[in-house]
């Protein structure tokens, strides 16, 4: 058992920009397995970590009881192999992860064993079931290279790492602490299937798949036994982040879950440079040999690619806006993600085909004229037929142009998944060159062979299609919690984003296939089937045949009893009490309110500032909200001193009463810096230093156990040129210097009635910034 009195997480990357996370009274469970006859093995350890806490809205079967159960079985298995180890294995079962990675941070910064860790492995979940995929690896490639060598069923793609590190996926794991704070390298695993249930009531044991746990366990056991037996770890800090990360980071992807390919960025640079230069050279020579006709055909082929994208995106986005107007749910396909194939996939396909067919007609017309002038000995019908065949070939080759451009961009920006455009360029180019290309200008064009397409698509589909499907599935699942500031995003935005991603997938993966349809007899049938399937999908949504939400795939909502004293500082105004209902899932709450009633009124004028986020659209009720709380629960902010000199300094005393989970926002337009400590403790938890901000606010989030302190001192150093540093507030009386929200895990009678009437298709949703069921709001005006 490892007890943590208190600590402060000052990370400043990703979601932690503009934040300080403070924790207290945490308890972790730590187990170290060391070989009996290798005492020096204690000096070099492999860390395996996951969290045993969860948010208030769920039982946490997937996130992360599944990880903990695997770790327990791994500890048993590893202990039986430990006699051959040269390094120890540490299993960290930490708490405080859901409140801001506090458990991992406290271990790394306060436990003596953290100094022995050479490689860190984090187990996570953002869904229930599926394969345990590696979605972050490195910065040093040792761990991923050895995992690929020994794992029985390796699964992971650097494409997920690219998306995660780019900030597209708004989340963080303990792995960030291990890499950013400790400077370690390692692996980050996660279950991601059925991600719509994440942090809701449906993250339950019934949805766990034993095969998923077995998959993670078998891979991890093989890796741990190999790594702990390796003499490499005895080299101390050999696997910390390399100085030249751009050259030494790993590119990795699995092949059908059976094999994993890993190579370093340096090799990827060489490979990409070689392919790009050879492709440019081949295109340059072919255009020079083909003359003016080839240059014009090349230009028209590029135009066909542009038209393909424009019309595909247009058709798909149009459907997105239609959906937003014919259904009551803003995201009507969450319960049945496969519906996006009919709703967006087929319109995207039709748009892509229409765009490419326009390019085909332009090419056909131009080449017919060219054949009429250069092949006069042939009959006009043969000339038209030859022009059509030549146009078909140019459309196939336009796919290589598209992927060459993408490869150049991916290589320039050092994107890890540059292997995707590489295989989509090289394999079709090889197939075409092997079966179709000719250096003789005399030879007349022939229809494209089916074998050319099969060879062209075989490797690219095997390498990348699984990742593309998985990413789209995760994107749809995260739509449940898309709106981080409820009502802050347009209701149609999720549909538009999904439609764009699907259209992009269609344009990228079907560009070679589409070129075969224009001259085939199946053209009309393909178009008709696409229209029918799209119509059926749209009808199933419009009619309600397929429900938008169900009890097992629920809409994310929050019900919070709020006691607001923001306007009460320095006067005798009574607190305002109300219950707030809002949703992270885009869309209005009209149907929910019809069932709940309880005097709720909804609208965009019902704005509530919860300090860590704002509700821009929600529902409020003031009826019968005076029960379940008292004035003794209201937090207090007291000005202890206010020295108005050239450097104005204000000292505040904060009493959070019974709350051990709270958030403070500090106005950085007025406050240049601050210090923070527990009252009566001379040591500062947060010293004066440069601190970042977002939107003019720096947020302190505190979470602790039952014995955590509730009284604190906050020292504010004002901005030198502040218009209020001299006490002249002007017309800014309504602006706040600090805002405070305290949370209490207590259910008031009014909130309990609302929860009892909540529709079965709704679930409470929790995260580190979410308030509990009872929240108190207060603040200190600038002109206090």
N, C-alpha and C positions, 0 to 999 in steps of 0.2 A: 504494500500500500504506500502511495506517495501523496502526502498532503501538501497543498500549496496554500500559503496564507494569503498572498496577493501578488499582483504583477500587472504590467502594462505592455500591451502589444502596440508597437509604434511602426508597424509595417506601412509602407507607402506605395504599394503597387496594386494594380487591378482594382478590386472593389474597395480597397482600404485607403484610397486617396481621400484626403479630407476627414479622416477618422482617427480616433484613438480608442482602443479597446482595453478596458480595465476589468480584471477578474479578481475574485477572492473566494476563499473557502472551497477549494476544489479538491477532490479525491480521485486519484488514478490508481489503477492496478498495473503493476509492472512485473514481468517474469523474465528472468535471464537464464538461458540454458548454455552451460559451459562444459567442454570436455574435461573429464576427470584428471587426465594426465597431461594436460596442456594449460598450465596456469597462466601463461602469457596470452592465451586466447581472450582473456578478459579485456585486454587492451585494444582489441579490434572486434567490432560488433556489427552485425546486420540488424537494423531496426525494422520490425514489422508492426505497423500501427493501424488502428481504427478507433472509432469512438463508440462509447456505450450509451451516450445520451441521445435524446431525440427531442423534437419540438412538441409543444403542448397539443397539437392538433392531430397527432397520429401515434400509433403504437410502435412504429419504426421497425417493422419486420424486415423490409428491404434495406432501409437506411437507419441503422446499419447493423441490426441484429444478425443479418445474413453474414456480414463480414466477421463479426465477433465469433459466431459459431464456427466458421472456417478457421479462424485463428486458434480457437481452442483445440480443434482436431489437429491443426498443424503443430501446435506445441506438443501434443502427444506423439505425433509421428516423428518430429525432429528429435525429441528426447531419446528415441530408440536408435538414432543414427549418430548421436553426438560424440561417440567414442572416437570417430575419425575426423572430427572437426579441428580446424586450426584457428577458427574464430568463434566467438559466441553469437547467439541469436537472442535479441531482446524483443519481447512481445509487450507492446504498450496498449493497454485498454484505457483510453483517455475520456475524460468528460469535458464539457465546455466547447466542443467543436461547433455545435449549432449556433453558439452565441458569438462566433468569430474566431474559430481555430485556437481558442484559448488553451485547450489541453495540450496540444502539440507545442505551442509556444512556451508554456510553463515548463514542460519537460526539457526542451532544448536549452532554455535559459537558466534553469534552476537545478536540474538533477545532475549529479556527478557522472552518471553513466553516459550522458549525452556526449561527453568528450571522447568516448571510445567509438562512437558510431562512424562507420565509413560509407555505408550505403543505406538508404532509407526506402522502405516499401510502404506505400499507403493503400489501404483497401477502402473503397467508397461505393456508394450506390446513388444513382439518380433515377431509379426506377425499380422494378421488381422482375428478376429473372433475366433470361438471355445469357449470352456469353459474358464472361468477365473480361472486358477489353482493356488493353493498355491504351490510355488516351493521353498520357504524359510520360516522357522518358528523358533521362539526362539530368543536367547538361552533359556530363561525361557519358560516353556510349558504352562503358564496360557492362553495366547491368543489363541493358537491352540485348547486347551481343551474346552474353552468356545465357540469358533467358531463351533467346531464339535457338541456341545450341541444344538445350536440354528439355524445354517444355514439350509435353506430349501433345497438347492441342493449343498451340499458340494463337492468340487473337489480338490484333491491334493494328491501327493504322495511324501514321503520322499526320494524316489529314485531320483527324480529330484534335490532335495537339495544335495544329495550325489554327483551327477555329477557336479552341479554348484560349490560347495565348493571345489571339487577336482581340478578345473581349466580346466576340459575337455571343458566346455563351456566358451569361451573367452569373457566374458562380465561382466558388473558391473551395479548395480542399486543403487538408493538412500538408499536402505535398509542397504547397507554396511556402509554408513555414520552413520546411526542411531545406528547400533550395535557396530561399531568399534570406532567411535569418541564419541558418547553420552553414550555408554554402555547400550542402551535400548534393549528391546525385543519386538517382534511383529510378523507381517505377511507380506509376500511379494507376491502379486498376479501378474499374467501375462497372457495375451492372446498369444497363441503360434501357432495357426493354420496358414497355408499358410505363413510360416516364410521366404520363398524365396523373398517376397516383402519388407521385412524389410529394411528401409532406401533407398528405390528406388522410382521411379516415380509411382509405382503401389500401394504404401501405400495410397490408395485413398478411398473416402467416399463410392463409389459404391460397394466396397468389404466388407464394414462393415455389420455385421449381427445384427439386433435389438435384437435378442434372446440372443446374447452374452452379450450385455450391460445390458439386463434385468436380466440375470443370476448373473452377478457381483453385480448389484444394490440390488437385493432381498437378497442375502447372506449378503452383507455388512450392509444393513439397520438393519436386524435382529441382527447382531453382535453388531453394534454400540449402538442400543437401550438397549440391554442387558448389555453391558460392562459399558456404561455411567450410568446406573441405579444401578450398583453393588457397594457395599460399599468396595469391595476389593481394588480399586484404591486409596482410601483415606489413605491407609497405606504407602503412599509415594513411596519410591524406591523399593517396594517389588518385582517388576517384571523386575529388571535389571538382567544381566547375573549371574546365580548361580555360586558359587565357584567351585562346582564339576559338570561341564557341562557333563562329561561322564556318570554320573549316572542320571541326571535330565533332559537331553534333551528328546524331544518328538519323538516317532515313530508314524507316522500317514499315513493313506491311506484311500481312499474312496471305497465304494462298489457300483458300477454302478451309481455313482453320486447321490445316495439316502441317504447313511449313511456314516459316517466317524468314523473309529476306531482310537483311540489315547491311547497310553500307554507310560510310561516312560522307559528310557534306563535301569534303575535298574530292572524293571520287565522283560524287554527283555533279560537281562543277565541271570536272574533266569530261564526263559523259555528255552532259548537256551542251557544253561548248562544241564537242565533236559533232553531235547530231545537228545542232543549229547551223554550224558552218557547212557541213556536207549538204544539208537541205537547201540552204541558200545557194550553194554552188550548183546543185542539180537544177534548181529552178532557173538560175541565171543561164546555164548552158542550154536548157530546153527552150527558153524564150529567145535566145540568140539564134538557135538553129531553126526555130519555128517562124521567126521573123514577125512581121507586122500582125499577121493573123493570130499567132500565138499570144502576142501581147494584148490584143483586144479581147481574145477569149479569156485570158487570165484576168483581165479587168472585169469582164462580165461575170466570171466565176466568183470573184470577190464580192461583186454586187449581189449575187445570189445568196451569199452567206449573210450579208447585211439584211437583205429582205427576209430571209428565213428568221432571223432573230427579231426583227421589227414586228412582223405579223404574228409570230408565235407569242411574243410577249403581249402584244395588243389583244389577241383573242383571249389569252389566259387572264389578263388583268380585267378585261371586260366582264368575264364571268365572275371574278372576285367582287366587283361592284354590284353585279346582279344579285349575287348571293346575299350581300348585306342588305338588300332591299326586299327580298322575298321570304326571309326567315327571321324568326324572333331571336334566334341565337346568333351572335356575331361570328362564332366559329362552330358551324353545325356538323362537322365531321370528326370531332374529337373521339367519339365512341367508336367510329369505324374509319380509321385512317386510310384504309384502302380506297375509300370513296374519292380521294384526291386524284386517283387515276382517271376516274370518269369525269370528275368535275373540272380538273385542270389539265390532266394528262392528254385527253383526247382533243380538247380545244387547242392546246399547245401544239399537238401533232398536226392538226388541220391547218393551223396558222403557219407552222414550219413548212408543211408541204406546199401550201399556197404560195409562200414566199419563194421557195426554191423552184416551184413550177414557173413563176414569173421569170426567174433567172433562166430557166430551161428554154422558155419561149424566146427570150431575147437572144440567147446563144444559138438556138436553132435558126432563127431568122438571119442572124449575122453569118453563120456558117453556111447556110443555104446560098446566100449571095456569094460567099467566097468560093463555094464549090461550083456555082454557076459560071464564075469567071475562070476558075482554074481547072475544072473537070468538064469541059464542054462536050467531050465525047460521050459522056454518060447522059442517060435520059433524065428529064426533070424529076421524075418520081424517085429514081435511084439517088439523085443528088439530095433530095429532101430526106430520104431514109438515112443516107450517110451522115448528113448534118445532125440528124436526131441522135444517131449513135455516138457521134463525136461530142455532142452536147452532154450526153449521159456520162461520158468519160470525164469531161471537165468538171461536172458536178461532183463526181466521186473524188477527184483530185482537190476540189475546193475544201473538202474535209481536212485534208492534210495542211492546207493553208491556214485554216482556222486553228488547228491544234499547234501549228508552228508558232503562230502569234502568241498563243497562250503559254507555250513553253518558254519563249523569249521573256515574257513578262514574269513568269514564275522564277526563272533563273536569275533575272535581274534583281528581284526582290528577295532572293534566297528563300523561297517558300519550300517547306519541307516536302510537300506532296507534288513536287515537280515531276516525280516519276509517272503521275497520271497522264499529263499531256505527252510525256515521252513515249509511253506504250501506245497511246491513241494515235501518235504520229508514225512511229517506226513500224509497227506491225502492219497497218494498212498500206504504208508505202512499200514495204517489202512484198506484201501480197500482190500489189498492183504491178510492181516491177517484175516479179517472178512470172505472173500469169498473163499480164495484159500489155506491158510496155513493149515498144519496138523502136529501134533506132532508124528504121527505114521509112523515109517519107513517102515511098511508093505504096506501101502496104495500106490498104483501106481499113477503116475501123470496123470492129465486130461487136456484137452485144457483149456486155460484161458477163463474165462467168459467175455462177453461183458460188463456186469454190473460192473465188476471190473474196467475196463478202464473208464467207464462213471463216476463212483464215484471218481476214482483217479484224474481225470482231472477237475471235476466240480469246486471245490473251488480254485485251483491254477489259472485256466483260468479267473475266475471272479475277482480274486484279482489283477492279474498282467498283463494280456494280453493287457489291455488298455494302461497301462504305456509303455509297450514294443513297441507297435505300434506308440504311440505318440513320443517316443524318436527317433525311426527310422525316423519318418516324420520330426522332427526338425533337425536331422542330415542331411537329404537330403536337406532341405531348406537352411541350413547354408553353404552348398557347394558353393552357389552363391558368398559368401564372405570368402571363406576358406583361400585364400592365402594372409596373412597379409603383406607379402613382395612379391609383384607380381613377379612370376617367381622363387621364392625361394624354392618352393616345386615341386617335379616331377609331371608331368601331370597325372600319373596313381595313385597317392597317395589317392585321394578321393575315387576312385572306389575300391581300395584295402581296405580302412577303412570300407566303406559301406558293402563290401562283407564279411569282418570278422565279423562285427556286425550281419549281417543277418545269417551267418553260425552259430554263437554262439547262436542266438535265436532259430534256428532250432534244434541244438543239445540239447539245454536245455529243450525245450518245447515238442519235439516229441520223446524223448527217450522211453517213455512208449508206445506210439502208434506204433513205429517202430517194437517193439517186436511181435506185432500181425500179421505183414505182411508176415513173413518168411514161415509160414505154411498155409497161406490163399490162396484161389484160385484166389484172385485179384492181386497177386504179379506182374504178367506180365502186367496187365492192368494199374496198378499204375505207373510202370516204363515207359510204352509207353506214357501215358498221360503226365507225367512229361517231357519227351523228346519233345513231340509235343508242349507243352505250352512254354517251353524254346526256342525252335526253332522259334515259332511265335513271341515271344518277341524280340529275337535277330534280326529277319528279319525286324520287324517294325522299329527298330533303324537303321539298316544298310541301309535300303531303303529310310529312311527319311520320312516314312509314319507318324510317330509321331515326330514332330519337337523337337529339343533339347531346344530351347528357343523360346518364343513368346512375343508379345507385352505386355501381361499380366503377364508373368513370365520371366523377362528380365535378361540378363547377366549384371553383375555389372562392369562398366567401369568408368574411370576418364579421363577428358580432361583438361589439365593444361597448360596454357601459362607460361613458365618459363623464368625468366631473371637471369642469372647466373653470379655472380661476384666473385666466390670463388677464382679464380686465380688472382684477380685484386688488392689485398691489397698491398699497398706500391709501386705500379707501375701504369702505364698509360694504361693498357690493357682495351680495350673496353668490355662491358658486352656481354655475349653470350646469344642470345635469340632464343628460340625454343618452339614448342608445343609438349608436351608429352602425349601419349595415352597409358594407361595401364589398366589392369583388375585384380580384386581380385578373379575372377572366373578362375580356372586353365584352361590352354589351350592357343594355339596361337591365334593371331589376324588377320590371313591372310584373312578370309572372310570379316571382318569388313573393312580392308584396301582396299580390292578390290572395295568396294562400296564408301568409302570416298575419296580415292586417296589423293590429296593435298600434294604429295611429301613425304609421310611417308616411312620410312625404319625401319624394325623391326629386333630384334635380342637380344641376351643376352649380346652383347657388348654395348648396349644402356643403360647402368646403370645410374640411377639418384638417388642421395642421397637427400631425402626430409627431412632429420634430424630425424624425428620421425619414419621413415621406409625407406627402399630402394626398388627401382624398379630394379629387376634383369633381367626381360624380359619386353620389352615394345617397343613402336614405337615412333620415333622422326621425326619432319620435321622442317627445318630451313627456308623454303620459306615464304617470306612476313610476317615475324614475328617482324618487327620493329615498327609496328603501335599499338596504344592503351596503351602505357606506355611511361614514360619519365625518365630521370636521377633523377628527383626530387622525384620519387617513391622509389628509391634504398635506403635501410636502411644503416646506418652508424655505424661503430664500431670504437671508438677512444680510444687510450691508454692515460689515464690522468696522470698516474704515474706508475712507476715500480721500487719498492724498492728491490734491489738485495742484501739481507743480508742472514744470516743463515736461516731465515724464509722469503723467497721471497713473496712479496705481490704485486699484480698488480691490479690497479683500472681502470675500463673501463667505458666509457660512450656509451650508446646504444640509437640510435634514429631510431625508426621504421617507421617514416614518417606518412603516412596516415593509417597504419595498426594497428588495435586493436585486431588482432588475430595472434599470432606468436609462434614459438618454438625455443628454444636454447638448443643445446647439449654441455655439458661441459666434456672435456676429463679428466676422473678421474684417469687415469694413471699418469697425470702430476699435477692435481689439487686435493689437499686433502680436501678442504672445500671452501665454498663460502658464501657470503652474498649478498642480493639483496634489493634494495629500489627504489622508485620513485624519480627521480631527484628533489632536492629541499625539499624533505620530510625527516626529521631527523629520523623518525621511520622506522626500517627495516621491510620489508614484510617477508623476509626469513632470519633469523639470522644464524650465524655460528653454525653448529651442525653436528653430524654424519649423513651422507646421503648415501643412497644405490646407487648402479649402476647396469646397465645391459650391458654386453659386453664392459665395459670400458667407458661407457657414462652415465651421469646423465642429464635427459631432463627436462627443464622448459617449461611448456605450459601456455601461457597467452591468456585469452579471456575476452573481455569487450564490453560494449555498445559504443554508438557513442561518449560519453564524457569521455571515458577511456583515461588515460595518454599514451603518446607515447615516453617519454624520461625516461631513467632509468640508475641507477648506479649499476655496478656489481663488487664486490670485490673478487678477486681470491687469495686463499692461496695455494701456491705450495707445492707439496710433498717434504719432506726434502731431500730425496736422488735422486731427479729427475736429470737426466743427462742434463736437459735443464735449471735447476734453476739458473745456473751460466751464462746462455746465450749461451752455447755451443750446437748448434743444430745438428752438424754432418751432416748426410745424410737425416735428417728428415724434409727437407724443405717443403715437400708436405703434412705433417701431420698438423692437425689443433688442436688448443687449444680449440676453441669454433666454433660451426657452427650455423648459424642463418637462419631461414626461416620465411619470413613475408607473410601473405596472404591478398589479397584485393579482395573483391567481385565485380569484374569488368570484363566484357566480352570484350575481344579484338576482332577486326575484323576477325583475323585468327581463333581464337578459336570459334567464332560464326559460321563461315562457316563449321568448322569441326562438331560442334554440330548439325547443320542443316542437314548434310549428314550422321549423325550417324544412323545406321540401327534401325528399330523399335524394334528389339529384344534386344536392348541395353538400359541401363539406367545408369545415373550418380549415384554414390554411395558415401554417406557421412558418416563420423565418426569423432571422436574428433581429430584423428591424420591426417585426410585427408586434403590436401591443397584445397584452393578455386580455382576459375577459373584462377586467376592470382597470381603467387607466385614468390618471389624474394629470391635468395640464396646468402649468403655471409658468410665469415668466417674470423677467425683470426689465422694465422699460428702459430705454436709453436715458430718458430724463427722469431718473428715479429720485 
